């Protein structure tokens, strides 16, 4: 069995567990258990040798050694019950050791070297009890020997006795000095260990704090980079859409340039025809037909102007009546609604003024109405109607556009405002609703929400009556 054996290690520590900070206490337990083990073996051996007559120490000393071994054996188990009983075990063990030494001094006078056991007792007292206990047993042993000499014949010469006592003093001083140095070293080591633990704890906290700050900084940086990338992407998409609108406006300008002269010529021809008809006394039916044709040509010319304005981005907001915006929308979409057999119902309070970008607002409503017509046509709904319902208060205007096209699939309704996402089987770019949301939220300071109503899709637009600051300039700076 080696010193590192678990069984021996368990015995020397009395079965108790010690932390690294309790290394000195663990060492004390090992010394005490080792000494008690030696005492039990040696006391039993001397008791047996005295009883058998091999080592004639006398009947009294034989019995004393037996009880000394028995008491020490019991103390071994007492120490295993609780760590707090260490001091009690030390004092009982040293007291029983002193009694054994006294018995040996008095009842075994023929053993001239018996004083040497006091040396061992003092060394053990210093090791397991400390400096104060060792000093006490040194002085007690010297006094006991001197007093015993007055009442008993110790069979020790004056020279031998004085030498023994002087040796006890020298040994006590050396052990005391050694124990003090060991104690000081242990205290210094313990302080340094506590300082190191405090430093390690503070360092660990600082590392944890710095790591958390670095992680937070990385997350913040990632969020900022992601935000900037999204902003750049949104701006690029808006620039692309605006460039498409500008190109379409230029194309319409070219078409208008090509159409205006023929339209003007046709209007002049109709005017000449009306004059001739009047001079020749033509019929009223013919004049009514010419008036209707003239009115239609005027409508075509006005429509060209409206579409040119529609595709021209505005740089500043305007205060306009809402019903004028809705009137422009109905003019643009009248033909398609009539061809597809769909009715457009406008109700609510439209006679309100609103600060907005009229052309862009027309663009948004036309996109919503065209989507509604597509949904009704695709689903072939028997109920073919689109409703625009307007409500207002002192601060906002709310317009609800609801169709009877069956609604939006709930699985994708949260994605319809994402760029390039389209529910149309063909001719769907996926930019209409995305641009509408960007314009309403970034330029106009409003909101747009999509949900399914009882008959179909319902879009709710909430717009401020007055834009806070210059919405377009804020969006362009962002």
SEVO-544212 format. One record per residue (C-alpha): residue number from 1; residue in one letter; chain; x, y, z. Coordinates in Angstrom, 3 decimals, decimal comma. Layout:
N
R:nr:rest:kette:x:y:z
R:NUM:A:A:X:Y:Z
...
% end
This chain:
478
R:nr:rest:kette:x:y:z
R:1:X:A:0,000:0,000:0,000
R:2:X:A:1,545:3,341:-1,117
R:3:X:A:1,077:6,727:0,477
R:4:X:A:-1,169:7,668:-2,412
R:5:X:A:-3,479:4,723:-1,786
R:6:X:A:-7,112:5,882:-1,505
R:7:X:A:-7,623:3,703:1,598
R:8:X:A:-4,634:5,191:3,433
R:9:X:A:-5,489:8,696:2,256
R:10:X:A:-9,040:8,236:3,576
R:11:X:A:-7,676:7,099:6,958
R:12:X:A:-5,158:9,937:7,318
R:13:X:A:-7,831:12,586:6,591
R:14:X:A:-10,412:10,861:8,833
R:15:X:A:-12,666:10,468:5,808
R:16:X:A:-13,157:14,234:5,483
R:17:X:A:-12,842:16,254:2,260
R:18:X:A:-10,613:19,322:2,115
R:19:X:A:-10,393:22,064:-0,482
R:20:X:A:-7,152:23,477:-1,831
R:21:X:A:-7,484:26,420:0,539
R:22:X:A:-7,594:23,999:3,514
R:23:X:A:-4,266:22,325:2,742
R:24:X:A:-2,719:23,259:6,182
R:25:X:A:-5,735:21,790:8,013
R:26:X:A:-5,539:18,623:5,927
R:27:X:A:-1,843:18,321:6,847
R:28:X:A:-2,698:18,635:10,578
R:29:X:A:-5,220:15,809:10,258
R:30:X:A:-2,655:13,600:8,542
R:31:X:A:-0,040:14,251:11,263
R:32:X:A:-2,544:13,573:14,071
R:33:X:A:-3,852:10,347:12,502
R:34:X:A:-0,300:9,159:11,804
R:35:X:A:0,734:9,791:15,408
R:36:X:A:-2,369:8,021:16,787
R:37:X:A:-1,679:5,033:14,553
R:38:X:A:1,909:4,830:15,919
R:39:X:A:0,651:5,218:19,497
R:40:X:A:-1,872:2,377:19,171
R:41:X:A:0,719:-0,016:17,698
R:42:X:A:3,589:0,906:20,046
R:43:X:A:1,465:1,057:23,233
R:44:X:A:-0,089:-2,347:22,487
R:45:X:A:3,352:-3,757:21,721
R:46:X:A:4,881:-2,477:25,011
R:47:X:A:1,824:-3,684:26,902
R:48:X:A:2,160:-7,177:25,383
R:49:X:A:5,921:-7,269:26,037
R:50:X:A:5,378:-6,199:29,672
R:51:X:A:2,604:-8,766:30,182
R:52:X:A:4,731:-11,592:28,724
R:53:X:A:7,807:-10,591:30,779
R:54:X:A:9,996:-9,996:27,732
R:55:X:A:10,285:-6,292:28,637
R:56:X:A:9,798:-5,955:32,431
R:57:X:A:8,107:-2,570:32,725
R:58:X:A:5,930:-3,560:35,652
R:59:X:A:2,271:-4,299:36,094
R:60:X:A:1,181:-0,643:36,425
R:61:X:A:2,923:0,486:33,264
R:62:X:A:1,599:-2,521:31,340
R:63:X:A:-1,992:-1,610:32,256
R:64:X:A:-1,346:2,090:31,559
R:65:X:A:0,006:1,285:28,080
R:66:X:A:-3,046:-0,885:27,329
R:67:X:A:-5,504:1,873:28,282
R:68:X:A:-3,360:4,417:26,433
R:69:X:A:-3,730:2,329:23,264
R:70:X:A:-7,468:1,854:23,886
R:71:X:A:-8,124:5,583:24,423
R:72:X:A:-6,141:6,464:21,275
R:73:X:A:-8,069:3,859:19,254
R:74:X:A:-11,372:5,415:20,345
R:75:X:A:-10,081:8,890:19,466
R:76:X:A:-9,395:7,724:15,913
R:77:X:A:-13,136:7,049:15,425
R:78:X:A:-14,193:10,189:17,317
R:79:X:A:-12,171:12,296:14,860
R:80:X:A:-14,005:10,699:11,928
R:81:X:A:-17,411:11,842:13,199
R:82:X:A:-16,805:15,578:12,758
R:83:X:A:-13,952:17,843:11,702
R:84:X:A:-14,774:20,254:14,516
R:85:X:A:-13,671:17,661:17,114
R:86:X:A:-10,018:18,004:16,119
R:87:X:A:-9,123:20,233:19,096
R:88:X:A:-10,911:17,922:21,557
R:89:X:A:-9,066:14,864:20,216
R:90:X:A:-5,702:16,699:20,418
R:91:X:A:-6,168:17,675:24,056
R:92:X:A:-7,411:14,220:25,120
R:93:X:A:-4,561:12,512:23,257
R:94:X:A:-1,874:14,797:24,746
R:95:X:A:-3,351:14,447:28,266
R:96:X:A:-3,363:10,644:28,021
R:97:X:A:0,182:10,756:26,607
R:98:X:A:1,306:12,895:29,548
R:99:X:A:-0,277:10,458:32,024
R:100:X:A:1,529:7,585:30,328
R:101:X:A:4,847:9,474:30,531
R:102:X:A:4,220:10,232:34,244
R:103:X:A:3,516:6,550:34,949
R:104:X:A:6,652:5,601:33,031
R:105:X:A:8,739:8,154:34,994
R:106:X:A:7,524:6,936:38,393
R:107:X:A:6,918:3,181:37,995
R:108:X:A:9,759:2,197:35,675
R:109:X:A:12,778:3,672:37,548
R:110:X:A:15,212:1,153:36,088
R:111:X:A:14,758:2,659:32,574
R:112:X:A:17,266:5,515:32,570
R:113:X:A:16,280:6,680:29,074
R:114:X:A:12,542:7,056:29,830
R:115:X:A:12,780:10,874:29,816
R:116:X:A:13,226:10,669:26,054
R:117:X:A:9,465:10,066:25,687
R:118:X:A:8,884:13,620:26,924
R:119:X:A:10,916:14,811:23,948
R:120:X:A:8,569:12,966:21,595
R:121:X:A:5,528:14,293:23,471
R:122:X:A:6,714:17,898:23,130
R:123:X:A:7,458:17,506:19,392
R:124:X:A:3,989:16,041:18,815
R:125:X:A:2,363:18,784:20,941
R:126:X:A:3,976:21,459:18,759
R:127:X:A:3,032:19,681:15,529
R:128:X:A:-0,623:18,880:16,249
R:129:X:A:-1,488:21,598:18,789
R:130:X:A:0,575:24,591:17,735
R:131:X:A:3,046:26,842:19,517
R:132:X:A:0,912:27,600:22,558
R:133:X:A:0,081:23,938:23,229
R:134:X:A:3,713:22,890:22,678
R:135:X:A:4,953:25,576:25,074
R:136:X:A:2,428:24,539:27,706
R:137:X:A:3,437:20,865:27,601
R:138:X:A:7,139:21,798:27,652
R:139:X:A:6,760:23,821:30,840
R:140:X:A:4,368:21,277:32,324
R:141:X:A:6,809:18,404:31,645
R:142:X:A:9,753:20,255:33,192
R:143:X:A:7,739:21,197:36,267
R:144:X:A:6,338:17,671:36,575
R:145:X:A:9,807:16,099:36,473
R:146:X:A:11,125:18,531:39,106
R:147:X:A:8,133:17,963:41,420
R:148:X:A:8,247:14,166:41,003
R:149:X:A:11,901:14,200:42,043
R:150:X:A:10,891:15,651:45,431
R:151:X:A:8,454:12,808:46,228
R:152:X:A:9,858:9,821:44,316
R:153:X:A:13,254:8,271:43,743
R:154:X:A:13,570:8,633:39,972
R:155:X:A:16,991:6,901:39,925
R:156:X:A:18,373:9,760:37,809
R:157:X:A:21,704:11,442:38,550
R:158:X:A:21,789:15,199:38,907
R:159:X:A:23,847:15,499:35,751
R:160:X:A:21,525:13,234:33,750
R:161:X:A:18,422:15,000:35,025
R:162:X:A:19,777:18,487:34,355
R:163:X:A:20,967:17,439:30,906
R:164:X:A:17,533:15,987:30,119
R:165:X:A:15,724:19,128:31,257
R:166:X:A:18,136:21,388:29,384
R:167:X:A:17,595:19,228:26,322
R:168:X:A:13,819:19,703:26,671
R:169:X:A:14,295:23,476:26,742
R:170:X:A:16,604:23,461:23,707
R:171:X:A:14,255:21,150:21,780
R:172:X:A:11,245:23,288:22,676
R:173:X:A:12,961:26,449:21,506
R:174:X:A:14,020:24,894:18,213
R:175:X:A:10,585:23,374:17,537
R:176:X:A:8,906:26,630:18,595
R:177:X:A:11,081:28,610:16,177
R:178:X:A:10,388:26,092:13,423
R:179:X:A:6,616:26,131:14,059
R:180:X:A:6,529:29,907:14,075
R:181:X:A:8,322:30,028:10,732
R:182:X:A:5,996:27,388:9,316
R:183:X:A:2,961:29,287:10,636
R:184:X:A:4,226:32,555:9,183
R:185:X:A:4,906:30,849:5,876
R:186:X:A:1,437:29,281:5,863
R:187:X:A:-0,170:32,629:6,682
R:188:X:A:1,850:34,369:3,964
R:189:X:A:1,020:31,621:1,502
R:190:X:A:-2,657:31,812:2,451
R:191:X:A:-2,695:35,598:1,995
R:192:X:A:-0,970:35,285:-1,363
R:193:X:A:-3,418:32,609:-2,367
R:194:X:A:-6,355:34,784:-1,332
R:195:X:A:-4,840:37,713:-3,217
R:196:X:A:-4,362:35,485:-6,257
R:197:X:A:-7,936:34,216:-6,015
R:198:X:A:-9,183:37,803:-5,662
R:199:X:A:-7,078:38,847:-8,642
R:200:X:A:-8,255:35,852:-10,685
R:201:X:A:-11,857:36,596:-9,741
R:202:X:A:-11,464:40,263:-10,687
R:203:X:A:-9,645:39,282:-13,887
R:204:X:A:-12,369:36,777:-14,754
R:205:X:A:-15,054:39,410:-14,151
R:206:X:A:-13,129:41,908:-16,260
R:207:X:A:-12,648:39,351:-19,050
R:208:X:A:-16,342:38,476:-18,866
R:209:X:A:-17,279:42,155:-19,008
R:210:X:A:-14,920:42,848:-21,911
R:211:X:A:-16,154:39,744:-23,721
R:212:X:A:-19,760:40,863:-23,240
R:213:X:A:-18,877:44,360:-24,474
R:214:X:A:-17,053:42,905:-27,484
R:215:X:A:-19,961:40,575:-28,243
R:216:X:A:-22,397:43,469:-27,906
R:217:X:A:-20,182:45,614:-30,135
R:218:X:A:-19,997:42,828:-32,737
R:219:X:A:-23,761:42,352:-32,621
R:220:X:A:-24,292:46,097:-32,862
R:221:X:A:-21,846:46,295:-35,764
R:222:X:A:-23,568:43,416:-37,517
R:223:X:A:-26,942:45,081:-36,996
R:224:X:A:-25,629:48,391:-38,313
R:225:X:A:-24,044:46,735:-41,342
R:226:X:A:-27,245:44,794:-42,002
R:227:X:A:-29,291:47,973:-41,569
R:228:X:A:-27,059:49,929:-43,918
R:229:X:A:-27,128:47,121:-46,490
R:230:X:A:-30,934:47,075:-46,312
R:231:X:A:-31,055:50,867:-46,642
R:232:X:A:-28,759:50,788:-49,669
R:233:X:A:-30,807:47,976:-51,154
R:234:X:A:-34,052:49,872:-50,573
R:235:X:A:-32,587:53,038:-52,076
R:236:X:A:-31,340:51,099:-55,086
R:237:X:A:-34,750:49,527:-55,575
R:238:X:A:-36,474:52,905:-55,245
R:239:X:A:-33,998:54,443:-57,694
R:240:X:A:-34,661:51,605:-60,139
R:241:X:A:-38,413:52,075:-59,787
R:242:X:A:-38,113:55,835:-60,098
R:243:X:A:-35,877:55,488:-63,150
R:244:X:A:-38,483:53,209:-64,706
R:245:X:A:-41,169:55,770:-63,971
R:246:X:A:-38,991:58,546:-65,412
R:247:X:A:-38,321:56,464:-68,534
R:248:X:A:-42,034:55,772:-68,833
R:249:X:A:-42,755:59,483:-68,441
R:250:X:A:-40,277:60,303:-71,205
R:251:X:A:-41,907:57,694:-73,401
R:252:X:A:-45,326:59,188:-72,691
R:253:X:A:-43,947:62,632:-73,551
R:254:X:A:-42,812:61,270:-76,913
R:255:X:A:-46,219:59,659:-77,482
R:256:X:A:-47,958:62,893:-76,451
R:257:X:A:-45,773:64,844:-78,874
R:258:X:A:-46,717:62,463:-81,670
R:259:X:A:-50,440:62,450:-80,783
R:260:X:A:-51,088:66,098:-80,018
R:261:X:A:-50,850:67,318:-83,636
R:262:X:A:-53,207:64,627:-85,037
R:263:X:A:-55,635:65,251:-82,167
R:264:X:A:-55,508:68,994:-82,785
R:265:X:A:-56,021:68,413:-86,525
R:266:X:A:-58,988:66,138:-85,826
R:267:X:A:-60,489:68,724:-83,446
R:268:X:A:-60,099:71,412:-86,151
R:269:X:A:-61,679:69,149:-88,762
R:270:X:A:-64,634:68,479:-86,475
R:271:X:A:-65,035:72,210:-85,823
R:272:X:A:-65,040:72,881:-89,579
R:273:X:A:-67,554:70,071:-90,113
R:274:X:A:-69,832:71,553:-87,450
R:275:X:A:-69,630:74,996:-89,099
R:276:X:A:-70,472:73,564:-92,523
R:277:X:A:-73,290:71,521:-91,028
R:278:X:A:-74,731:74,603:-89,368
R:279:X:A:-74,441:76,621:-92,574
R:280:X:A:-76,122:73,854:-94,592
R:281:X:A:-78,787:73,384:-91,923
R:282:X:A:-77,649:69,975:-90,854
R:283:X:A:-79,560:67,772:-88,462
R:284:X:A:-79,206:68,063:-84,677
R:285:X:A:-78,265:64,400:-84,483
R:286:X:A:-75,211:65,035:-86,647
R:287:X:A:-74,147:68,009:-84,528
R:288:X:A:-74,564:65,970:-81,333
R:289:X:A:-72,341:63,260:-82,784
R:290:X:A:-69,683:65,832:-83,701
R:291:X:A:-69,867:67,310:-80,156
R:292:X:A:-69,382:63,852:-78,614
R:293:X:A:-66,386:63,175:-80,878
R:294:X:A:-64,896:66,575:-79,935
R:295:X:A:-65,455:65,870:-76,248
R:296:X:A:-63,761:62,467:-76,587
R:297:X:A:-60,740:64,008:-78,308
R:298:X:A:-60,486:66,577:-75,498
R:299:X:A:-60,658:63,778:-72,935
R:300:X:A:-57,824:61,959:-74,735
R:301:X:A:-55,687:65,110:-74,652
R:302:X:A:-56,383:65,653:-70,952
R:303:X:A:-55,618:61,993:-70,223
R:304:X:A:-52,191:62,357:-71,831
R:305:X:A:-51,489:65,366:-69,610
R:306:X:A:-52,644:63,474:-66,521
R:307:X:A:-50,425:60,469:-67,271
R:308:X:A:-47,437:62,729:-67,866
R:309:X:A:-48,006:64,331:-64,465
R:310:X:A:-48,603:60,924:-62,894
R:311:X:A:-45,201:59,587:-63,911
R:312:X:A:-43,307:62,735:-62,931
R:313:X:A:-41,891:62,473:-59,339
R:314:X:A:-42,724:65,436:-57,151
R:315:X:A:-40,075:67,209:-55,096
R:316:X:A:-42,346:68,791:-52,501
R:317:X:A:-45,672:68,027:-50,887
R:318:X:A:-48,910:69,815:-51,685
R:319:X:A:-52,116:70,499:-49,802
R:320:X:A:-54,869:69,071:-52,033
R:321:X:A:-58,509:67,956:-51,634
R:322:X:A:-58,728:64,199:-51,276
R:323:X:A:-61,710:64,007:-53,604
R:324:X:A:-59,586:65,526:-56,433
R:325:X:A:-57,083:62,713:-56,018
R:326:X:A:-59,855:60,118:-56,049
R:327:X:A:-61,383:61,775:-59,121
R:328:X:A:-58,084:61,404:-60,996
R:329:X:A:-57,931:57,748:-59,948
R:330:X:A:-61,434:57,042:-61,205
R:331:X:A:-60,621:58,741:-64,521
R:332:X:A:-57,549:56,553:-64,980
R:333:X:A:-59,296:53,307:-64,049
R:334:X:A:-62,804:53,960:-65,451
R:335:X:A:-62,200:52,169:-68,736
R:336:X:A:-60,748:49,031:-67,185
R:337:X:A:-63,483:48,767:-64,562
R:338:X:A:-66,134:49,192:-67,278
R:339:X:A:-64,552:46,571:-69,564
R:340:X:A:-64,250:43,976:-66,742
R:341:X:A:-67,747:44,713:-65,455
R:342:X:A:-66,580:45,797:-62,010
R:343:X:A:-68,128:48,631:-60,044
R:344:X:A:-66,054:51,107:-58,013
R:345:X:A:-67,887:52,542:-55,011
R:346:X:A:-66,447:55,572:-53,199
R:347:X:A:-68,024:56,454:-49,897
R:348:X:A:-67,224:58,287:-46,724
R:349:X:A:-65,844:61,747:-46,105
R:350:X:A:-63,694:62,650:-49,139
R:351:X:A:-64,163:66,410:-48,864
R:352:X:A:-61,056:66,835:-46,727
R:353:X:A:-57,722:68,419:-47,510
R:354:X:A:-54,473:66,551:-47,021
R:355:X:A:-50,804:67,433:-47,354
R:356:X:A:-49,272:64,784:-49,594
R:357:X:A:-47,567:64,018:-52,890
R:358:X:A:-50,620:63,751:-55,174
R:359:X:A:-48,993:61,928:-58,100
R:360:X:A:-47,426:59,313:-55,840
R:361:X:A:-50,681:58,887:-53,915
R:362:X:A:-52,488:58,353:-57,234
R:363:X:A:-49,841:55,786:-58,131
R:364:X:A:-50,451:53,916:-54,863
R:365:X:A:-54,242:53,847:-55,248
R:366:X:A:-54,012:52,798:-58,896
R:367:X:A:-51,755:49,928:-57,886
R:368:X:A:-54,258:48,794:-55,242
R:369:X:A:-57,233:49,128:-57,648
R:370:X:A:-55,468:47,287:-60,465
R:371:X:A:-54,561:44,468:-58,028
R:372:X:A:-58,213:44,324:-56,958
R:373:X:A:-59,391:44,082:-60,586
R:374:X:A:-56,839:41,327:-61,267
R:375:X:A:-57,998:39,357:-58,201
R:376:X:A:-61,697:39,636:-59,128
R:377:X:A:-61,001:38,694:-62,754
R:378:X:A:-58,797:35,739:-61,778
R:379:X:A:-61,264:34,337:-59,225
R:380:X:A:-64,258:35,035:-61,517
R:381:X:A:-66,215:36,242:-58,536
R:382:X:A:-69,944:36,739:-59,064
R:383:X:A:-69,846:39,756:-56,764
R:384:X:A:-67,694:42,216:-58,706
R:385:X:A:-67,170:45,317:-56,633
R:386:X:A:-64,351:47,427:-55,172
R:387:X:A:-65,094:49,810:-52,306
R:388:X:A:-63,047:52,816:-51,186
R:389:X:A:-64,189:53,941:-47,721
R:390:X:A:-62,754:57,150:-46,234
R:391:X:A:-62,797:58,381:-42,637
R:392:X:A:-60,905:61,288:-41,094
R:393:X:A:-60,162:63,146:-37,892
R:394:X:A:-58,154:66,219:-36,949
R:395:X:A:-54,804:64,510:-37,523
R:396:X:A:-55,229:61,590:-39,942
R:397:X:A:-57,180:60,349:-42,950
R:398:X:A:-57,890:56,623:-43,279
R:399:X:A:-58,778:55,042:-46,621
R:400:X:A:-59,861:51,392:-46,766
R:401:X:A:-59,748:49,679:-50,170
R:402:X:A:-61,651:46,371:-50,142
R:403:X:A:-62,451:44,071:-53,046
R:404:X:A:-64,567:40,957:-53,573
R:405:X:A:-61,778:38,878:-55,081
R:406:X:A:-61,642:36,169:-52,405
R:407:X:A:-58,725:37,497:-50,379
R:408:X:A:-55,013:36,733:-50,025
R:409:X:A:-53,605:33,350:-49,059
R:410:X:A:-52,922:33,578:-45,265
R:411:X:A:-49,651:31,719:-45,801
R:412:X:A:-48,205:34,624:-47,827
R:413:X:A:-50,106:37,646:-46,547
R:414:X:A:-47,131:38,684:-44,386
R:415:X:A:-44,821:38,663:-47,431
R:416:X:A:-46,789:40,775:-49,923
R:417:X:A:-44,903:43,967:-49,007
R:418:X:A:-41,508:42,343:-49,597
R:419:X:A:-39,639:43,343:-52,775
R:420:X:A:-40,014:41,044:-55,817
R:421:X:A:-42,723:38,956:-54,147
R:422:X:A:-45,834:38,575:-56,297
R:423:X:A:-48,976:36,448:-56,126
R:424:X:A:-49,752:37,006:-59,815
R:425:X:A:-49,127:34,115:-62,142
R:426:X:A:-47,788:36,476:-64,828
R:427:X:A:-46,966:40,155:-65,356
R:428:X:A:-46,179:40,520:-61,654
R:429:X:A:-42,946:42,361:-60,783
R:430:X:A:-43,392:42,234:-57,012
R:431:X:A:-42,509:45,933:-56,671
R:432:X:A:-45,943:47,589:-56,614
R:433:X:A:-46,915:46,997:-52,987
R:434:X:A:-43,311:47,279:-51,853
R:435:X:A:-43,012:50,741:-53,441
R:436:X:A:-46,399:51,712:-52,016
R:437:X:A:-45,246:50,812:-48,498
R:438:X:A:-41,923:52,650:-48,912
R:439:X:A:-43,633:55,817:-50,221
R:440:X:A:-46,337:55,853:-47,542
R:441:X:A:-44,012:55,135:-44,606
R:442:X:A:-40,822:56,963:-45,675
R:443:X:A:-42,229:59,918:-47,642
R:444:X:A:-45,680:60,539:-46,240
R:445:X:A:-45,208:59,397:-42,634
R:446:X:A:-48,214:57,068:-42,787
R:447:X:A:-48,928:53,344:-42,573
R:448:X:A:-50,407:50,650:-44,788
R:449:X:A:-51,819:47,347:-43,541
R:450:X:A:-53,138:44,316:-45,418
R:451:X:A:-55,704:41,802:-44,152
R:452:X:A:-58,545:39,636:-45,394
R:453:X:A:-62,095:40,945:-45,084
R:454:X:A:-65,387:39,076:-45,457
R:455:X:A:-65,324:39,187:-49,272
R:456:X:A:-61,703:39,682:-50,200
R:457:X:A:-58,522:41,614:-49,513
R:458:X:A:-58,662:44,790:-47,443
R:459:X:A:-55,908:47,430:-47,487
R:460:X:A:-56,002:50,157:-44,835
R:461:X:A:-54,010:53,337:-45,510
R:462:X:A:-53,577:55,818:-42,675
R:463:X:A:-52,142:59,163:-43,796
R:464:X:A:-51,356:62,265:-41,729
R:465:X:A:-53,348:65,368:-42,563
R:466:X:A:-50,045:67,261:-42,417
R:467:X:A:-46,604:65,733:-43,054
R:468:X:A:-44,174:66,377:-40,184
R:469:X:A:-41,178:68,114:-41,805
R:470:X:A:-40,219:67,305:-45,386
R:471:X:A:-40,768:63,595:-45,703
R:472:X:A:-39,066:63,228:-49,070
R:473:X:A:-35,963:65,109:-48,005
R:474:X:A:-35,701:62,989:-44,856
R:475:X:A:-35,949:59,812:-46,925
R:476:X:A:-33,355:61,036:-49,446
R:477:X:A:-30,922:61,973:-46,652
R:478:X:A:-31,394:58,560:-45,026
% end
